[in-house]
Amino acid sequence: MIVLDSNLLLYAYHSRSPHHSKAHAWIEQIFSEPNPIGLPWQTISAFLRISTNKQLLGNLYSIEEAAQVVDEWVARPNIRILTPGDDHWRLFRRMVVEGQASSVLVSDAHLSALTIEYGGVLYTADRDFARFPGLRWVNPLT
C-alpha cells in the first residue's frame, strides 16, 4: 500500500510550488491506478490546514474548496482512510524513542508508525523519515 504524506499532495495542488509539475503528474498517475492508497487522517488534516493558510501559501483554497478536493480523494475506490489499530502505541513509541523524535518530529513518528502498522510504504519528499527504524519510504520526486 502507498501511504501519502501531505507534502506531496500540497506540491501537487499548489501550482506555484517548484515541485508542482512532477508531484501533480505522479499523484494523477497513482490515483488512476487500482493499487490501494492509504490516506491517514493526519495527512488529510495537514492538507486542509496548510492549503487554507493564507500566510503560508497565499490564497490557495477556501476551506470549502479544500474540503471538495478531499471529497474527491475519498470517493476514489482505491483510497483507504488509515486509523491507528490496537498495536499502534507500541509502534508509535518505538518510532519516537528509537527515531529520537521530539517536537515537530513527533508527527513524523506517528505517520511512520501508522505506515508500518498497515504494512505500507510511505511516499514523501521529507528526508527526516530516514530516522525511523523499519519504515519503508520513497521520495517519488527524485
Sequence and secondary structure as in RCSB ss.txt:
>XXXX:A:sequence
MIVLDSNLLLYAYHSRSPHHSKAHAWIEQIFSEPNPIGLPWQTISAFLRISTNKQLLGNLYSIEEAAQVVDEWVA
RPNIRILTPGDDHWRLFRRMVVEGQASSVLVSDAHLSALTIEYGGVLYTADRDFARFPGLRWVNPLT
>XXXX:A:secstr
 EEE HHHHHHHH TTSTTHHHHHHHHHHHHHSSS EEEEHHHHHHHHHHHT HHHHSS   HHHHHHHHHHHHT
STTEEEE   TTHHHHHHHHHHHTT  TTHHHHHHHHHHHHHTT EEE S GGGGGSTT  EE TT 
